[in-house]
Amino acid sequence: MKSIDKLIKNNAIWADRMRQSDPDFFTRLAQQQSPKYLWIGCSDSRVPANEITGLPPGEVFVHRNVANVVQETDFNVLAVLQYAVDVLKVTDVIVCGHYGCGGVKAALENFRHGIIDNWLAPIRSLTRIHKDELSELENDSKLDRLCELNVLSQARHVARTTIVEDAWERGQELAIHSWIYRLDQGILTPLRNPTSSRLDIDN
Ligand code: CO
């Protein structure tokens, strides 16, 4: 069997198992989704949102891209965020990065990787903004600190979108979380208190 065929086979086994433990699971899920969380994470295959948070299908709305970047000009992330906030009415947006992120590492390197360098421009500018702090660190510690700074920066970008500002303005409950995941331990850690209003952004 080709390895790709295994995926379809795995799926049939998984669907059977889900139905056995909860016969109405799929019919219920097909009628509507009402996740409370939006996850904005890295595309890295080792950081699957549902799995590491122990959430079944239907519980988390997910957007992933290289190095969990949130740019106000990216219609993809804006469309996801708007649907999650305005329609699904999620109560929490989780921006989650991870230590050892290849995208963040590429932003630190002084050579061309291709079109991705344009995507990573916001992280390259972070290396300039925090150059004093980063110059004190070496190799893995430098990369890990930039991974943290990137999460904090991208979460601030989420908080400054018109989508989130308008939600807070109309009194909607919405918290933005800045989390980081350690690949070699499987552990998620919040980097700061959640941002629940405009006043929290720079605290
Ligand atoms: Co990554």
Residues whose N, C-alpha, C, O or C-beta is under 5 A from the ligand:
A	BS01	CO	C42 D44 A67 C101 G102 G103
